[in-house]
């Protein structure tokens, strides 16, 4: 990553010691199966962020003043499993430093590592997935860490809520909890889907957004675009409600596949990230400290989890 600070912010707002927010780029594209290029996503996102106005009109805030530390990119790419482990360890390290941790991919397989870290650090975790695809295969092309498996582990270990789904394999119906799945074709006629989804969430929520959740008319630069997706303002409306009503503990954004001839997608990703930070810290004064409320001990088991946390790093 060539950028010295996130969005070109002044050094005083970008120091790890004082920043409340950590941004981890993960330029990984090792298992994508159609259009390649998600490994270029973090650079495109960071470049777009440098050209973004940092005053948010809707919230009347400048959230970057809460401090955003741009961490070194996770560049492990020798295998999907090693990448997931490195993401897991890196995310967990910053959570334990009492930071609001975010990540930007890269393909969706990076989220196996981010979710695993948050699930170990926060009790009774809900994972809110905005996505065109279910990503619930247990294994694909010889790996459990393939992008097609990105949410399988979360489906077994967390309270998974899936929003915007409109493409899946029949096998995934055997894993999916349809009571907690909001299919795109049903959302069109269901005016209460937002409230329903929020009612199903626990207090602690991690959000993972695959950019193909958005309709290709506003987000064409993604690896596997699907027609019939979410639009900008309905998505922001939903996300703001989630941030207002729940304790969002972190988030990641994945699957930006930049196109040199189409830069609006890069900018949408940059604005989305900044909007989510603006919602998270809307009621926080810059001088206030940040308390993530992660659990100090990793010895307990998450309510939804079948795995012990034996990592104390």
PyMOL commands that set and color helices and strands:
alter all, ss='L'
color gray80, all
select helices_A, chain A and resi 6-8+11-13+38-49+63-66+80-95+110-121+147-149+152-157+170-174+178-180+184-187+193-199+211-213+232-245+264-280
alter helices_A, ss='H'
color red, helices_A
select strands_A, chain A and resi 21-26+68-70+100-105+126-130+159-165+181-183+204-210+247-254
alter strands_A, ss='S'
color yellow, strands_A
deselect
rebuild
show_as cartoon
